Amino acid sequence: MSRVVDEELLAKMRKRLGHRIKVRRVDMEMQQGELAEAIDMKQPQLSQIERGIRSLRVEQLMMIAKVLRCPVSHLLDEDTKSVA
C-alpha cells in the first residue's frame, strides 16, 4: 500500500508553518524561550518546529496561536507573504 501523504510536501508544509510561527513571534518581540515556556514546551523542541524539522499536534498549534494572539488560520494560510 502506498503512502497517502507525500513526504516532500509534508516537509514543505512543516517548514512554512514553522516560518510563520517564527515571523509572528519575532513581530511580537518575543524570545523563543518565552514562547516555549508559555506553551509548556522545551525551547529546543520549539526551535525544531520553527525550522520545520519537527511536527506538532493540533493542540500545540492552538496554544501557539493563542499566545501569539492570532488565529490558527493565520499560521496555516498559504497566502501568507514571503515563506523561506
N, C-alpha and C positions, 0 to 999 in steps of 0.2 A: 504494500500500500504506500502510495507516495505521500509526502508531507503536504499538509494543507496550507501551511504558511511558508512563504518564500523567505528563507533565512536572510538573504541580502536585503530584501525590502524591510524586514523586521529590524535589521541593524540600522538602516537609514532612518526608520521611524524613531528608534531609541535615541539616535544622535540628534534628530530635530527636536524631540521633546526635551532632552537634556539641555540643549542650547537655549530653548525658550525659557526653561526654568532658570538657567543661569542669567540670561539677559534681564528677566524680571527681577531676580534677586539683586543684581548689581544696580538696576534702575532704582531700587528701593534703598540702596546704600546699606545692604545687609551682608554681613560676612557669611561665608559658607557654614562656619561653625554655629552661628546664631540660628540659621535655618534648620540645620541638623538637630540642634537641641530642641527647637520649638516643635519638631515633628517626631521627637524621640527616636532619632536615628544617629548612628555614628558618622562623624564627618567623612571618613574615607568612603563609606557607602554612598553618601550624597555626592561626593566627588566622582565616583564611578557612574552614577546616574547622569550627572551633568555632562560627562564625557561620552555618554551613550554606550557604555560597556556593561551596564547592569540594568536589568528591568526593574520595574516597580509595580506594586499591587495598586489596584484601583483606590483602595483606602488611603494609601500613601499619597497618591496623586491628589486626592480630595483634600488631604491635610495640607499638602504643599500649596495648593491653590488658595485655601483659606488663609494661611499665614501670609502668602504673597498678595492677598486681597485682590484676587482676580478669579473669574470663572474658569472652571476646568477647560471649557471650550477655547479659551484664550491660549492655553498651553498646548492644546491639540490642533488648533486651527492651521490648516495647510497654507492659508493665505498670509500668515504672519511674515512680515518682511525680513529679508536677509537671514538665511539659515546657513551655517557653516557647512 
